[in-house]
Amino acid sequence: MRVLHYDCFAGLSGDMNLGAMVDLGVDFLRLQEELGKLALPQGSFSLEAVHSGRSGIHGTEVSVHCHGSGGHGHDGVHHGHVHHHEHRSFADVAKLIADSALSERVKRDATAVFRMIAEAEARVHGKSVDEVHFHEVGAVDSIVDVVGAAVCWELLEVDEVSCGRVEMGSGHVHCAHGVMPVPAPATAILAEGFEVSIGGTDHEATTPTGMGLLAAMAVRRDGALSGRVLATGIGVGHRHSERLPNVVRVSLLETADDAEHACRRTDALEVSVNLDDMTAEHVAYLAERLFAAGASDVWQEAVAMKKGRLGTKVTALCRPELEAEMVRCMLVHSSSLGVRVARLSKYESGRSLQERVFEGVPYRRKCREGDDAVRRSKVEFEDLKKLAEMKGVSLERMLRLLDECGCDGKEVARD
């Protein structure tokens, strides 16, 4: 696995993160090209990257320059000042991302960060997520910070993001709602579950955008993280402090692929529908058609629907590029007038399929990769059933016979 570890000893903001990604090795021109796919007005922003340093620690400082209205939040160049800009709801930002030409992974990760921030803001203001309107975080520079982070994670082929203790800072910050203590209320909520330090520096060290990136994507690391360091980068912020250098350090590591952790991360969709007016036979046929359309898995759940009716929830798991076909299949072969689609990540262990022979009859065994792959293996059910019927024994007895036999086999396929 490729793990991106954040050392936020002096905090994290959106621009510090972009600087760290470029310093780590992300192609700056490629980053600009990908951000150009956002559905924002032409020329509404530009990026600048310069070599910079704080307290003798040098790295890359990235600035997001906004042109025209709609521009600056307190994650951007103009830290700590109030600016007038367009207020966007979470739905507005999510639509802006969805309408872009960005990849599905970037869309999913960026939307997850904004959703996390929206949920925190909703708690602060006692509103629903749909009622929340972003101020600073809805500004163009903050949108570029978040989407830019998602682009960088994809370009770096990151499987996992992790972090240790996060410095919050101290003092007060000026925002659209007035003067707020540090950490800002939304930042404090986003930091729940993380190990933090407060008061290490005299300014807002971690912004809502910075904490949102970690809250949405990072695994908390309290213990050791081992692996081979592929690259290290320093992101330089726009603050100058005598107490802590305004930088963040990131490291890209390749961790060992052992039997417990060897897995790959892929994007996936869950396409689902609730049904209360179809027979069991028709629901089963719907599942068959979904499999035929390319779903990797289909399952049914009993649900209690409105008016106390019992119904069935049918969910198909599929690759993102099959979204249109899955939706079409759901609408054609079910009685529902609508379909829900959820984007998610799926982690899969490496596996291989071995062909073995028992008393002259071939059968297949699926094995998980790793040192204990033989112990973590399973006979394909149809083959097990065929052998049990041939021997005239139960499935359990047949499994014991195969384990006792220890038949040799050869690998015929690998995922």
C-alpha positions, 0 to 999 in steps of 0.5 A, a space after each residue: 500500500 502507498 500511505 501518505 502520512 501527514 506530520 501536522 506539528 504546526 497545523 494544516 491549511 488548504 494552501 499548505 497541503 497543496 504546497 506539500 503535494 507539489 514539493 512531494 513530487 506532484 507535477 504542478 502543470 498537471 495539477 493546474 490542468 486537472 483543476 481547469 476541469 472544474 465548472 468555474 468561470 474561465 480565469 476565476 483563479 490561478 495558482 502560483 508555486 514558489 520555493 520558500 521557507 520558515 525558520 530554516 525549513 524550506 519547501 514549496 509555498 502554493 498560493 491560490 489567486 482569485 480574480 473577480 468576485 467569489 474569492 477568498 476564504 481564510 484558508 487562502 492568501 489573505 489569512 485572517 481577514 474578512 472578504 465578501 464572496 458568493 455563499 454556496 450551499 453544500 449542494 452547490 459545491 457538490 453539483 459544481 464538482 459533479 458537473 466537472 470533467 474530473 475523475 470519479 475518484 477525485 469527485 468522490 474524495 472532494 465531495 466527501 471532504 465538503 460533506 464532512 465540513 458541512 456536517 460540522 457546520 450544521 452542528 455548529 449552527 443547529 441546522 441540517 446539512 441542506 440548510 448550511 451555506 458555506 462562507 469561507 469554505 465555499 469560496 473559490 480558493 477553498 474549493 481549489 484547495 479541496 479539489 486540488 488535494 483530491 487530484 494530488 492524492 489520485 496522481 500520487 496513487 495514494 491508497 491510504 492517508 494517515 496522520 498523527 497529532 495535529 496542532 490547532 493553534 491559539 488566539 482568535 480568527 475573523 470570519 463571516 460570523 464575526 470573531 471566533 476562538 481558535 480552533 474555530 467551532 467547525 474545526 473543533 468538531 472535525 477534530 473529534 477523535 484525533 489527537 491534537 495539541 492546542 496553544 503551540 503557536 499564536 495563530 490559527 494553525 489548522 483551518 476548517 479546510 485543513 481539518 476537513 481533509 484529515 477528518 474525511 480521509 485520514 486514519 489516526 496513527 497513534 502507534 508506529 508506521 513502518 514502510 519504505 519512504 518513497 518521497 518527502 515534501 514540505 508545504 509552506 504556509 503564509 504565516 510567520 511565527 516565532 514559536 513554530 515554523 508554518 510548515 507541514 511535512 508529508 511522507 509517501 511510504 510503501 508499506 509491506 504487503 503482509 497477509 493482514 494488510 495486503 489489499 487494493 483500493 478501488 472505486 465502486 458504486 452502490 446502486 439501490 432501490 426500495 420495493 414494496 409491490 413486487 413479488 419475490 420471483 420478480 425481485 429475484 429476476 431483477 437481481 439476475 439482470 443486474 448480475 448480467 449487466 455487470 454487477 460484481 455483487 447484488 443483495 437483498 435486505 428486508 426494510 420497513 417502509 412508509 405506512 408500515 409496509 414491509 419491503 425489499 431493498 435491492 442493492 447492486 455493487 458495480 464499477 463507476 463506469 457501469 452507473 448508467 447501465 445499472 440505473 437503466 436496469 433498475 428502472 426497466 426491471 423494477 416497479 420503482 420510479 427512482 434509484 439511489 447511487 452512492 459512491 464509495 471505496 472498496 478494499 480487496 485482498 489479492 487472491 488466486 484460484 488454484 485447480 486441484 484434483 481429488 480422486 481424479 476429479 478436478 476442483 477449484 480452491 480460492 486462496 488469499 495472497 500472503 504467507 498464510 494463504 493456504 489456511 485462508 482459502 475456500 473451495 468453490 461451492 459448486 465444486 464442493 457440492 459436486 464432490 460431496 454428491 459423488 462421495 455421498 457425504 455431507 458438505 462438512 465431511 467433504 471439506 474434512 476429506 479435502 483438508 486431510 487429502 492436502 491435494 496438490 494444485 496449480 494456480 490457474 488465475 490471479 486477481 
